[in-house]
Amino acid sequence: MTKPTREKWEKEFSRWFDWILEEAELYDYGRYPVKGMGVWRPYGFQIRRRIIELIREILDKRGHEEVLFPILIPELLLRKEKEHVKGFEDEVYWVTHGGLEPLDVKLALRPTSETSITYMETFWLKSYRQLPKKYYQVVSIFRYETKATRPLIRLREVTTFKEAHTVHDTFEDAERQVLEAIESYKEFFDRLGIPYLISRRPEWDKFAGALYTIAFDTIMPDGRTLQIGTAHNLGQNFTKAFDFKIQLADESLDYPWQTSYGISDRVVATIVSLHGDDNGLVLPPNIAPVQVVVIPIPARTDEDKRLVKEFLSSVVNVLEELKLRYRVDDREELRPGAKFYYWDARGVPIRIEVGAREAKEGKVTLVRRDTLEKEQVSLEELATKIVELMDDIFNNIKDRAWEHLRKRVLRTSNIEEAKEWISARRGVVEIPWCGREECAVHLEDELEAKALGSPWPLEKAGDEDTCPVCGRKAITWMRYAKSY
C-alpha cells in the first residue's frame, strides 16, 4: 500500500489509517474470511495488552473485581428486559445448532452482559451489607453490524470490550458510581493522551435499558466523531426484570440499583489516529511495546567496530538500569535508513544512534519520534535525558491532540454556519437547545448530522440564547457532528 501524503491526510483518512495498521503490523483486517472481524498481530497485541493493563489498574484501585462470564446467553435471559432486547435484537448473532442437532434453546453470542450478570447477581447478592459491588470483565462481544465496517472502529467482533457492572442499595449511590466511572475514564484517556468531549446522550439515543447515558467522544482527523466510552445509570430496570431484591438496612426488601460502563477496541483506533503522522504511529511511551530502539551505525574499520560494540554495551546498561522496554536493531541485512523507517512506522518514542563518531566522543544521538528532532547527549547524561524526554514526548502529543480537538468545536446559533461546518467535516457544532426532542431531531435532519447530546456537566445556555428551530429560550446546548 502506498503511503498517503500530508496534503491528502484528512481527505484520505481512511486510506492513511489502513496504511498505518499494515505498515506498523498492528491489525490484519479484510483478509480473514468473516466480514467485520480482524486479527491482532503481535505488535498490535502488545499495545492492546498494555491498554488493558492500564484500565485494570485504574478499576482495581477503585475496588472493582474482575470476572469472566460465558460468551453464550440464553434467549430467555436476553429478552428479560424488554427495552434492552429491543435495542439489540437487530444486532444479535444466534447459535441454533449443536453439531447437526437443533438446540432446544436459542443462544446469543454476547452483545453485552447486563442480563447475564444480573442473573448471576440474584444468586450472589442478598443484603445491602454486600454493596456496593463492582465487577468488570475484558471480553469479546458480537454485534451484527449492518453499516459499513471499519477496522477497530466498527466491527462485528469487538475483541477488547471492557464492561463494568455495579450494584447499589440506593439511587444516590448509583449516581455516585456514575461519577466515579466518569473520573476513571478521564484518568484512563488522560494517561493515553486522548482528548474527549463528555456529553449526556439524548433520551432517544441512550443505552437500551438505561435511565441515561454519559458518553465520551473524540474527533478524528477527518472531522467525524468517535464514541470511545460510555457510562450508564441503569436504575432498577434490570433488577425488576429479574425480580432481584436485596434486604435493606431497615430490613425491607427492594430492587437494587445498577450502573454499567464500557470501552472497546476504539481506544487503539483513537491512539493511532490522533497521535500518528505521515511516518506512521506515534505512541505514548507508557504503552509503547518498544520505548527505545538502538540503531548501531556500521563502522568501517575493525578498531571502530570494536569501539562501537563496547560503547553500545554501555548504552544498553543504562537502558537496563532504567528498566525500559528496548530493542537493539543489529540486523545486518538492513541499512540504517531502512531501520529508521521501520521503527518510525511503529511509533517507538526514542531512537538512539550509535556509530564510530559517537563512540569516540562518548555521546549518543537521540531522535524523538513526535518531532523527529535530534540531539547529542553524553553517556553520563543519557539516563536523565531519556526520562525527561519520555515525559516531554507524552506531554507534547497530548497537548497537540487536545489543541486539535478544541479547534474542531464550534459554538453557534447560526444554522447556515453550522451546516457549512458540518458539511466541511470540521468537527462538532454546539447549538442552543430548548430541550425538546422534536427540535433536536429537526436539526439532525437539516444538518445531516447526529445529535451527540448536551455538554456534561450540564451547561446552561445564556439568558439571550434561543432555540433556532422553535424560538423558545434555550436551556442548554446540543452537540452535532458526522459520526462513526
N, C-alpha and C positions, 0 to 999 in steps of 0.2 A: 504494500500500500504506500503510495507517495505521500510525503509529509505536507500537510496544508501550510500555507504561508500566513503570516500575521495579518496581512491585509484582508484575508478571507476568513479569519479565525471565527468571528461571531456569526457571519453568514453561513459558514460551513461548520458550525459547532459539532454537528452530528458526525461528520467525517473526521474531524480533528479528534473527537472523543474516541471513536473506534480505532483511530491510528495509535493513540496512546495505549489503549488496552492491549493492542497487538504488539507494539514496539517494546513496551515495558514487560510484556509477558505476564499480565495480570489475570486475564479472564478470557477464556475462549468462548465466543458466542456466535451462534449461527451455524456451526458445523455439527454440534450434537443434534441427532435426528429427532428432537422433540422441540417444537416451537416454544419460545419463551423460557427456555432453560439453558443455562451455561455451565461452564466448568471452571472452577478456581484453579489456576496454575500455581506452582509453588511460591513464586514471589508475591503474587496477589494474596495467596492464602496466609502468608506471614503478616501482611498488612492487616488483613481481616482479623487474624488471631490477636494482634496487639490492640485493635479497636475493641474487641470483645473483652480482653483483659481489663481495659480501661473502664468500660461500663460495669463490669463485675466489681471492680474496686470501689467505684462510686456507690453502687447499690448495697454492697456488703457492709460498708461503713455506716450506712443508714438503716441497718437492721433487716435487710432483705435476705431471704433464704432461697437458694437455687433448687429447683425441682426439674423433673423431666417426665412429661406426660406422653401417652401413646399418640401416634400420628393419626390413628383411626378414631372417628367419633360416630357412634350410632345415630341414625337419622332421628330417633326419638329424642335424644338429648339435644341435638342441634335445633329441633323445632320447639323446644320448650318455651323459649322467649319469642313471641310472635314477631315483634318489631325487628328483633335481631336477625331471625332467619329470613325475613322479607328483604333485609338489606343485603344478604349474601346469597340468596337462592340462585341467582343467575350466574354465580361465580364458582359454585361448588363442583369439585370432582367427586363422582360417586364410584365406589367399589361395589360391584353387584355379583361377582362370581369369585369362588374359591376354586382354582383349577377350572374344571368343566362344570362344576355344580353351582347353580344359583344359590346365593345366600338368602337365608330367611329374613335377614335384617340388612337393609342398605347401610353402607358405611361411608362416611365422608372423609376425604383426605383433609386434615385440619386446615380450615381457612383462618381461624383464630381460636382461642381456647376458653373464652368466658364460660361456655356451657359445660365443658368437660371439667374444668377446675372447680366451678361452683358445685357440680355434682359431688365431687370428692370431698369438698369442704363440708358438705352436710354430714359426713361421717366423722370428720376430724375436729370440728369446732362446735362446742356446746355452750360455752359460757363467755360472758364479757371479759372474764379474767384471762382468757387466752388471746384477747385482742389488744391492740391491732396486730394483725397477721399479714406479713408481706412475703409473697412468693414471686419468683421470676424464673423464666427459662429462656434458653437460646436455642432455637429450633428452625426447621424448615416449615413454611406454610405454603399452601397451594390455592391459587385462585385462577379460575378460567378467565383470564384477561382477554377481552374481545377487542380492545383498542390495539393500535399498532404497538407491539412490544419493543422495548429498548433495553440493551444490556445494563444491568444493575439499577435501572430506573423504573421500568415497567415490565415485570416478569410474571410468569405463571408458577414458577417455584421461587419463592423468596427464601434463600438459604441462610440468611443471617437475621432472623427475626427475634429480637429481644422483646418479650412481652412480660410485663409485671402485673400482678393481680393482688389487690389488698382487700382486707375485710375489717370493718369498724363497727363499733356499737352505737355510734351516733352519726347523724348527718354532719355535724360540726367537725368531727374527727376525720370524716371522709374528705371534707373541704380542705382541712389542714393537709391531708395527704396529697391532694392535687397540687397544692402549693409546693410541697416537698418534691413532688415529681418534676415540676417546672424548674425548681432550683437544681435538681440533679441533672436535668438535661442542659440547663445553662452551663453548668460546670463541665459537662461532657463536651459540648460543642466548643466552649471556650478553650478547652485543653487541646482541641484539634484545629483551632484557628478558623472555625467555620462561623460566619456571620448569620444572623437569623432575624426574622420578624416573628413575634408571638401574637397570635390572633385567636379570638373566640369565634369558632366556626358558627355560621348562621344556623338557625334551627333546622332548615331543610337540608343541611349538609353535615350534620353531626354524625358521630358513630352510631350505627344501628343498635338501639337498646340503651343509649346513654341519656342522662339528663342534659349534659352539654359536653362539648369537646373543645379543648385548647390545643392549638396546632403551632408547630414551628415550621416556618417556610424559609427557604433561601432563594436567591435569584441567580440563575445560571447565566453563563456568558452570552447566551442567545436571547436573554431578556425574559425567558419563561421562568415561572416559579416552580420549585420542587418542594413538596411536603417531606420533611425529614424527621419529624417526630410528632407524636400526639399524646395527650393525656385526657382521660375521660372520667367524669363522675358518673358512675352507673346507677347511683341511687339504690333503690331496693328492687329494681326491675327483675334482675336475675334471681335474687333470693326468693322473691314472691313466686316466680315461675316454678321454682323447685321446692316451694313450701319449706324453705330453710329458715329455721328460727333458732335463736340463742336465748339463754337466760340473762336478763339484765341485772343491774345492781339492786333494783327494787324487787327482784325475784319474778318479775313479769317476763313473758316471752314476746319477742318481736323479731322481725326480719332485720338482719344486719345490713349495713351499707357497704358498697364496694366501689373501688376505682380500678382502672387499668391504664397502662401506658406502654407505648412501644416505639422502637426504631427498627431500621432494616438495612439491607444492602445499599440503600441510597446514601448512607453516610460515606461509603467508599466512593460512590459516584461523585459526591459533592467535593471530597478532597481532591480527586482527580481534576475536576472541572474548575474549581475556584483557585487552586494553587498552581496548576500546571501552566506551561508556556509552550513556545514553539519547539523547544528541545525535548519536551516530554513531561514527566512527573516532576513536581517539586513537593517533597514530603516533609511534614513536621518531624523534627528529629526524634520525638518521643515514640513515634510509631514506625519509623523507617527500619526495614529489615537490616539494612546496612547503613550505619550512621557515618562512617568514614571509609573511603576507599583509598588505598595507597597504590600509586602507579609508579613503578620503577622505570626510569628513563634509561634505555640501553646505553651502556658505556662502550667505548671503542678499544681501550687497552685492557690488558689483564689487571694492571695495577688499579685502574679506575673501577673495573668491575669489583675488585676486592673492597675498595673504599665504599662503593655503593652498597654492597652486601652488608658490611659492618654497620654503616650508618642506618641502613634500613632496619637492622635488628634493634638499634637504639630507639628508632621511631616506634616500632611495634611494642617495645617495652612500655613506652608512655601510654599507648592505647590500651594495653593490658591493665596498667595500673588504674586507668580511668574507668575500666570495666565497660568499654564501649563495644558495640557490635561493628566490627571492621572486617575488611577484606583486602588482602594484598593480591592485586591482579598481576601475576607474573607469567601470564600466557605468552609464550614466545611467538605464536603464530599471528598475533595482532600487534600492529604498530600503536604507539601511544595515542595518536589521534582517534583511532577506532575505539580504543578503550574509553577515552573521554566521552565519545558519543554514546557508547553502550551504557555507561554509568549515569550520564546526564539524563538519558531517557528513563532511567529507573529512579530518578529523583534523590540520589544519595546526597545528603546535605553538605558534606565537606569532602573535597578531593585533596589529597596530599601527593605532590610530585617530588620524587627523589631521584636526582641524577648526579653525575660526577661533580658538577659545579656546586650543587647543594652540599654534597658530602665533604668537599674540600673546605667550604665556608662554614660548615656546621649549622646550616639552615635548611628549612624545607619551604617549598612553595605551596601555599594554601589557596584553594579556589572554593568559594562559597557558591552553592547551587542556585540560590534565589536571585543573585545579581550577576554571577559569573565573574565577580571581581577577584583579582589575585593580590596576594601579598606574601612577602617572605618573613619567616619567623625563625628565631634560633631554637635549637633543641631545648634549651633551658626554659624558654617561654612557651613551648608548644602546648603543654597541658593546660595552663591558664588560658591561653588564647583559644583553644578548642572549646572549653567550657563557655567562655564569653561569646564565641561565635555561634554556638548552638542556641543560646538564648536570643541573640540578635537576629538570627535567621528566623526563628519562630515568631518573634515579635514583628518582624518585617512582613512576613507573609500573612500574619493575622491582621495587621493594620491595613495591608494592601487589600485584603478581601473585604474588610469592613468598609473601606473607602469606596470600593466597587458597589457594595450594596446600597450605601447611603445615596450615592449618585443616581441610583436606579429607582428611587421612590419620589413620586411627585404628588403633592397635595394641591388639589384644585377643585373649584366648584364649576368650572367651565367644561361642559360636556364635549365641545369640539376639541379643546386642548387635550382632554382625557382620551378621546378617540385617536388623535394623532399619536399620542404617547404609546397607547396600546398597540396600534397598528404597526408602528415602527419597532415594536418589541423592545422598548427602552426599559421596561420593568413593571413596577407596581404603581397604580394611582390610588390615592385616598380621596374619597368624595364625601361631602356631608350627607348624613343619612338620618331620616326621621324615625327609623326603627321598624317601618312597615315592610313586610316581605314583598308585597307587590311592587314597591318602588325599587327595591334591590334587584328583583328578577327582571324588571323592565330594563334596568341599566345593564344587566348581564347580556340581554339580547341586543341592546343598542350598541354596546361596546364590543360585543362578540368576545367576552372575557368571562372568567369565573369570579364569583364573589368569594373572596378568601375569608372574610369575617372582619370583625372590628378589632382595633388595637387592644391588646391586653397588657397591663390592667386597663380597664375601661377608661378611655379618654373622652371627656365631654367636649362637644363642639362649642364654638364660641357663641356669644349671645346673638351675633348678627348672621350666623351660618344657617342657611335653609336648605332643605332637600331640593335639588334641581329638578326632580320629577313632579312632586306634588306641591311644592312651595311651603310646606309646613316647616316649623322650626326643627332644625337638626338636633339630635340628642348625642350623636357620636359620629364616627367616620366608618365607611365601608371600603375595604380594600378590594381592588380588582386587578386581574392580570391574566395573561395567557399562561396556562399551567400544563405541567406534565400529568 
